[in-house]
Amino acid sequence: MLFMPIGRPNLRAGKTLAYYVNGAPMTRFKMLYVFLCLVAVSCNASNFASESPKGSGEKSVSGSSEANDGKSSIIQTSSGTNAPSDASFTAVGVKGSLQVTVLDATNNKPLAGAKVATSDSNTTATTDAAGMASVTFSAADSYVAASAAGYVSDRQQLLADKGEMLLLLSPVLKSGETRIVLSWGDTPKDLDGHLYVQPTGGKNFHVYYLAKNSPVAVMDYDSKTGFGPETMSLPKLVPGRYAYRVANFSDCVTSFEPQQARLSKDSGARVRLFIGNIQRELRVPVGQNGRVWSVFTFEVDADLKVNLTINNQFADNCDAYKY
């Protein structure tokens, strides 16, 4: 059954779209379901609950850390709130060379003059006008990091079989600002970030590649050919509920790239959440995969205190990313 889908035409590839759900054409009942979901952002939460392993969500615990606006604070989750520590990386075990490209995460433009360094041997290089630099690494090195004035540094695990690396630097956040940066490898070709905002007592918003601008968040950049970035910025948090999901567009749209690459750990997908001076990095857990990754949710109360919960839940129902 061919039809124009509600909210997801294939505008990217310019192809006729045959839309399927769980391997079968969408029924009229399902079309009605999607229509009804237009008025409720979280109506499909059961899609994730029924298809995810127990214990995949992280509960919040007591303790807070002040953000850079002096007002917002984050209630820490059980696994901490910072980016990976040095202990999270393992030595590569061989010597070699690597070409590193450093880009601005908000516009995908090269960053000239960025410093690139290895972890152990501390080999350094500076990026050229194309944002590129070459570094050599020793067997004891475990990661490569990039830094630049006015940006939050980024680092990635060194891999023996990879001769290239992409590092995405987020501009330092302004007071009260929040940012979400999605990146991945060369496959799947197209992952999409979806942010759902339910302001307390206000209108709901769904920010994604067809609705890039809203009063609460904007999509800075939308990558369609692998690697990312897929970046969203929130100029100021408002009280309410926020949910972030990643959809594998390449796997959901059967006429585009039918089931050629699952959204799994092999994709290299990672999401970095910046709230004030707090950074949180999330990757697809080992052994989990699906077409849709429900990454995290957080609640913002009237005092702008943030209660963050890491979901790490997966669903194969492509409708799960929509509403």
Phi, psi and omega in degrees: 000120179261139176197164174276119187289156177281111172085359183217058173290150180277079182280346188279313187267349180067033182247158172292137187256122168256113189257129182233154175233122182053038174085001182230152178301148180290134180274168177296326178298318180294322177298320178296320179300314180298320179298316180295330181291344179301334183261003180216110185298322188255023185292342184254023182302331181294338177303321181278319183300324184277344186245011183243148179291154178294146177081010182282339178270151179251125180277148178283150177234171183290158182117145181217163178222128185290137176273177190282356178268359178077358182238311182289151174215156183246130171280118187294146173271170188296339181254016176093176184235003185259169175292167183304142176276172179302327182293345180284346184252150180242148182299143184287331174085356179219163174267154179179188178229157186215139172257122185249134174247130181244123182234158172284124185291343183267344182219000177066020179267147181294147178251107177278145177083007177286146179268130178243131183218147174272163189283314189259307180286344176059035172292134183236155176207164180239136183288149178271193182297337178270006180076020186247147177208149177249135178227151172258151180227155179260174180295336182275347180290146180239334180210166174240137182237153176230144179215154178203151180300132179085006182231155172276131183293160179224152177211152183223151177297135173284136177235134186297329185265010180245127179260357181227153179214141175248127176239131184247120182258129177269130174304144177306134186289143172284168181304125178082358186277151176231147180217146177234125181238120176255133174217164182198193180266206183280342175223143356298158181292325188222105169256146181238134172270138179230121178248128180245124182238127176242085179298144179299119178069017182230189182283139177282149179229143173237109183258123179198192193293339176266352178220076191280339185238137176209168178295341185253339183200154176227149173270114182285318183208141181234111180270141183237358187232036178091160171075322188094188007275157169236102194237138175233142177236139178243110186297329180200128178288143175238154179304138180151196182244137181236137178223139182234130179230154175242126179250137176274088181302323182296332182263335182280326183262105192293336181274356185261302179208075193296108171049039180272341182205119179281155173277097184219185178300328181297339180289339184074012183296135176215148179237127175250126179250124177246120173232109185062230180263015178260132176239135177230127179248132183231138178233162178296125181295152178299135176086356179250147177198167180169180176275334183229132181245112173275108193273303182203163170226154170211150178252138176245121183271184185296336179268010181065026172277136186254128178249104187263133175233127177272122184271307184047053178245150185231149178218150176262350178283111183295340175294341185296339181275350192276298194231000000 
